Structure formats: C-alpha cells, structure tokens
Amino acid sequence: MYRNIDVMTEMRKLTDSKPVHAVAGAGVLASQTLKDLPGLLARWGSENPVTSLPSRATGFGKTAQTRATSAAQTAQARATSAAQTAQAGRSSCLRALSPASVALEPTASRNGP
C-alpha cells in the first residue's frame, strides 16, 4: 500500500513542477504547428510559383553584386582617407623636426637619453 502512495506522491510532484509544464506546452505548440504546416506549404507554393524562381535568383544575385561593389568602394574610400591622414601626420611631424633642432642634439639621439 505504501508503494502506491509513494508513486502517487511522486507523480503529483512531477506534474506540479514547472519544467514538466514547459515541456508539455512546447509539445502542444509543436503539434499545432505541424498540423498547420500542410496549409502553410500550399499557400506558400501558390504565392511563389516554381516558374518565378529563376528570375528571383537572378534578382538576388544582382542585389548581392551591387552590395559587394558598394562595400568595396566604401572600403577603398576609407583606406584612401586613412592613408592621406597618416601622410599628413607624417608631414607635420617632419616639419616640426627641422634640421636646426636635429643638429642641436646629435649626441643625445645616438647615445640615448
């Protein structure tokens, strides 16, 4: 008799737990989605006929090519800008180090600080 009571108690504990409810809810949702799947596939097939696939694929290819070209042009413009900024910084540093200031400290640069 005690064995049946223990099993019933354990079953009650199990069915009252939230993870069991979550799994049961997920199972119900999955079964409802599978029931609706044939109708969804039929509707998708009527909205997207097989004969439209080649033109859609061509459109996607052209869109991808346009985006790639645009990204390459943007990258090239950014690289050119970065190179010009670096060159301008280098030029300003070289102007700051005039030959007169370098000639004043020839031993310091050779022998260290």
N, C-alpha and C positions, 0 to 999 in steps of 0.2 A: 504494500500500500504506500509506503513512504517513497518508493521508487517512482510511482506515478505522480505523486505530489511534487517531487523534485523536478521531474520532467516538465510538469505544467508550470512550475515556478520559473524554470529556466526559459521556457517558451515565452512566457509573459515578459520576462526581462528582455529577451531578444526582440520581440515585436514592439516593445516600447522604446527601443533605442533609436536615436536619430539617424545613424548610418543605415539602418535597415530601411527606414522610410525614404532616405535619399536614393538608395539603390532601387527600391520599388518604384519611386517616381521616375527615375531615369528609364526603367524598363517600360513603364507605361508610355512615356514620351517617345521612346524608340519604336514601340509597336504602332503608335498612332502615325508617326512619320512614315513608317514602312507601308501602312495602309494607304496613305495619301500619295505615295511615290508613283504608282501607275498613272494616275491622273496628271501629276506634275510632268511626267515624261511625255505624255500625249500632248499636253498643252505646249510644252517647250518645242516638241517636234513640229507642231503646226505653226508656231510663231517663227521658227528658224528652219526653213526647208533645207534639205541637203544641197539643193542646187545653188543656194546662196553662199555656201562655204568657200568656194574658190575666190569669189570677189571679196568676201570678208577677210580671208587670209592675206590677199594682196593689199587690202587696206591696212591691216595690222603691220605688214612688212614695211609699207611706205611710212607709216607713223613712226615705227621704230627707227628707220633710216633718218628721218627728219630729226628725231630727238637725239640720235647719236651725233649727227652733224652739228647740231646746236651745242651739244655738250663739248665737242671737240673745239669749236670756235670759242666758246667761253673759256675753256682751259688754256687755249693759246693766248687769248687776250690777257688773262690773269698772269700767265708766265711772262709775257712781254712787259707787263706793268711791273712785276716784281723785279725783273732784270733791270729795267730803267731806274727803279727806286734804288736798287743796290749800286748801280753805276753812279748815280747822283751822290749817294752817300760816300762812295769811294772818292769821288772827285772833290767833295768838300773836305774830306779828311786830308787829302793830298795838298789842297790849298792851305789848310791850317798848318801843315808841316812844311813851312817854306825852307829853302836851302839855308837861310841865315840861322834859323833856330836849330837845324840839324847840325850845322857847323859848330855851334856853341858847345854841344855836348857829345863830341865824338868818342871820348873815353868811357863815358857812362853807358852808352849803348853797347860798347864792345866788352867791357869788363863787368857789366851787371850793375845793380844799384849799390 
